[in-house]
Each structure stands twice: as structure tokens, then as C-alpha cells.
Amino acid sequence: MKVVFKNPLTINLNDMKKIIITFIALTTIASFGFAQKYAYVDTEYILENIPAYQAAQQQLEQLSGQYQKELETIQAELEQMYNDFRAEAVLLSDEMKRKREDVIVSKEKEFRSLQQKYFGQEGDLFKKRQGLVKPIQDDIYNAIKELATEGSYGVIFDKAGGLSMLYTDPKYNLSDQVLDKMGYKN
């Protein structure tokens, strides 16, 4: 039995045609990619010019303040309970100490539970923010999407989203157009 190795450097005519067609297709696709228009928006600026967003922020700050006050009151009660316990510990029997410790631990659990309920990842404040701010964000996204389609923009960056841009030409800033799309005049 004789084994024949094919020279890897020899390419037949069909393979050469495939390589050339692939190269031309990739070059064409790449040139279309580079021909796309780019623009940017500043969502902080857009949000600052939407009265509903400002009202939502005020509501959220007020609610957050109420929650914070309630938690601070409970925390002050906890500190007072702990200080009283420390001061009276020498006078208490072991059973009374355990009962007071249980009350303090129970109050600490209540505090942590309430803190999580208000400020946790799925807490009341988060849900309220979702209810107030998400519809505004969705409107902004839809306006940007319409502008991208109408203007044939391949990419629209958000300047406020932490995107590093060393230079931005104001003629590509679509922020005012997004506000116009949403019905706000600036």
C-alpha cells in the first residue's frame, strides 16, 4: 500500500475562484460597514429636559427619604435597646439576658428585612423607579430607534452612558431631535 501526500501549497483553479469571490464579498461587506453613519445622543441632557422625568426623580427622592427616616428611627431604637441592655446586663439573670438578646436580635432582623424591602434589588424603591422612569426610558429608546431608521444611522452612541469620546462634532448630536420626536421642544 502506497500513501500519497498532496502538496498543501498547490491550489486548483476552483479553489482559487472560491478564495477570490470570498475576498471580494468580505471587502464589499466591510466597505458597507465603514460607510455607515454614526451619531450620538446625551441621555442625561434629554432626561433633564423632560418634565415627567424631573417629577419622577422628585417622587423617588421623597419616597427614599421617607424610607430612610423610618429605618433611622428603628436603628436608633436598636441602639437604645443595646445600650440599655449593656448597662443593665450585670443586674439581669441569665434567662432575662437571653430574652432581651432575643428581642434585640428580632428587632435587628426586622430592620434588615425592612431595609431589603425598601432598598433591595427588587425592593419598593426599585419597583417605583421602574414604574416611573422605565416608560420614559422606553420612549427615549423608541425615538432614537426612529431617528436611526430615518437617518440611516448604523450606530448611535450615548455620550452620557460612560462612553469615552475625545471629540464629538455637534452636527452629529441628535439629542434635540430625540426630544422633538418625543414631543418636547427645547
C-alpha positions in Angstrom: 0.0 0.0 0.0 1.4 3.3 -1.0 0.4 6.6 0.7 0.4 9.7 -1.4 0.5 13.1 0.3 -0.9 16.1 -1.5 1.2 19.2 -1.6 -0.6 21.8 0.6 0.9 24.6 -1.5 -0.8 23.6 -4.7 -4.3 25.1 -5.2 -6.5 24.1 -8.1 -8.4 26.7 -10.2 -11.8 26.1 -8.4 -10.2 26.7 -5.0 -8.6 29.9 -6.3 -12.0 31.2 -7.6 -13.6 30.5 -4.2 -10.9 32.4 -2.4 -11.2 35.4 -4.8 -15.0 35.5 -4.5 -14.8 35.3 -0.7 -12.2 38.1 -0.6 -14.4 40.3 -2.9 -17.5 39.6 -0.8 -15.7 40.4 2.5 -14.3 43.5 1.1 -17.7 44.7 -0.1 -19.3 43.9 3.2 -16.6 45.7 5.1 -16.9 48.8 2.8 -20.6 48.9 3.6 -19.9 48.7 7.3 -17.5 51.6 7.1 -20.0 53.6 5.1 -22.5 53.7 7.9 -23.4 57.0 9.6 -22.7 57.5 13.2 -24.3 59.9 15.7 -24.6 60.3 19.4 -27.1 61.5 22.0 -26.7 62.7 25.5 -29.4 60.9 27.6 -28.6 63.0 30.7 -29.4 66.1 28.7 -32.5 64.5 27.2 -33.8 63.5 30.7 -33.1 66.9 32.1 -35.4 68.4 29.5 -38.3 66.0 30.2 -40.6 67.4 33.0 -42.1 63.9 33.7 -38.6 62.6 34.5 -37.9 65.5 36.9 -41.2 64.9 38.6 -40.4 61.2 38.9 -37.0 61.9 40.4 -38.6 64.2 43.0 -41.1 61.5 43.9 -38.3 58.9 44.2 -36.2 61.2 46.4 -39.2 61.9 48.6 -40.0 58.2 49.0 -36.4 57.3 49.6 -36.3 60.0 52.3 -39.4 58.5 54.0 -37.9 55.1 53.9 -34.6 56.3 55.2 -36.3 58.2 58.1 -38.2 55.0 59.1 -35.0 53.0 59.1 -33.1 55.6 61.1 -35.8 55.5 63.7 -35.6 51.7 64.0 -31.8 51.9 64.1 -32.0 54.5 66.9 -34.4 52.2 68.8 -32.0 49.3 68.3 -29.0 51.3 69.6 -31.0 52.4 72.7 -32.1 48.8 73.3 -28.5 47.6 73.1 -27.2 50.4 75.3 -29.8 49.7 77.9 -29.0 46.0 77.8 -25.3 46.7 78.3 -26.0 49.0 81.2 -28.4 46.5 82.9 -26.7 43.3 82.0 -25.0 42.8 85.3 -28.3 43.1 87.1 -30.2 40.6 84.9 -30.5 36.9 85.4 -29.3 34.6 82.6 -32.9 33.9 81.5 -33.7 37.7 81.4 -30.5 38.3 79.4 -31.5 35.7 76.8 -35.0 37.2 76.5 -33.6 40.8 76.0 -31.0 39.4 73.5 -33.8 37.7 71.6 -35.8 40.9 71.4 -32.7 42.8 70.2 -32.0 40.1 67.6 -35.6 40.1 66.5 -35.5 43.9 66.1 -32.3 43.6 64.1 -33.9 41.1 61.7 -36.9 43.4 61.3 -34.5 46.3 60.5 -32.6 44.2 57.9 -35.8 42.9 56.4 -37.3 46.3 56.1 -34.1 47.7 54.6 -34.2 44.9 52.0 -37.9 45.5 51.3 -37.3 49.2 50.7 -33.9 49.4 49.1 -33.1 45.8 47.9 -32.6 44.8 44.3 -36.3 44.0 43.9 -37.4 46.4 46.7 -40.2 49.0 46.8 -37.9 51.8 45.6 -36.7 49.8 42.7 -40.2 48.9 41.7 -41.3 52.5 42.0 -38.4 53.6 39.8 -39.3 51.0 37.2 -42.8 52.2 37.2 -41.9 55.9 36.9 -38.7 56.0 34.9 -38.8 52.9 32.6 -41.6 54.3 30.4 -39.7 57.5 29.9 -36.5 55.5 29.0 -38.6 53.3 26.6 -39.9 56.5 24.9 -36.4 57.8 24.5 -35.2 54.5 23.1 -38.1 54.4 20.6 -37.4 58.0 19.5 -33.7 57.1 19.0 -34.7 54.0 17.1 -36.9 56.0 14.7 -34.2 58.6 14.2 -31.7 55.8 13.4 -34.0 54.3 10.9 -35.0 57.6 9.3 -31.4 58.9 9.1 -29.9 55.5 8.2 -27.5 55.6 11.2 -25.6 52.5 11.7 -24.7 53.3 15.3 -25.9 55.9 17.8 -23.7 56.3 20.9 -24.9 57.6 24.3 -22.4 60.3 25.4 -23.8 60.2 29.0 -23.5 56.4 29.4 -19.8 56.5 30.3 -18.8 56.3 26.6 -15.4 57.8 26.2 -15.4 60.2 23.3 -12.5 62.6 23.0 -14.2 64.7 20.4 -17.8 64.9 19.3 -18.9 67.0 16.4 -22.1 68.8 17.4 -23.6 68.2 14.0 -23.9 64.5 14.9 -25.7 65.2 18.2 -29.3 64.0 17.9 -30.3 64.8 21.5 -32.6 67.8 20.5 -34.1 65.7 17.7 -34.9 62.9 20.2 -36.7 65.5 22.4 -38.6 66.7 19.3 -39.6 63.1 18.4 -41.0 62.7 21.9 -42.9 66.0 21.7 -40.7 68.2 23.8 -39.4 71.5 22.5 -36.2 72.9 23.7 
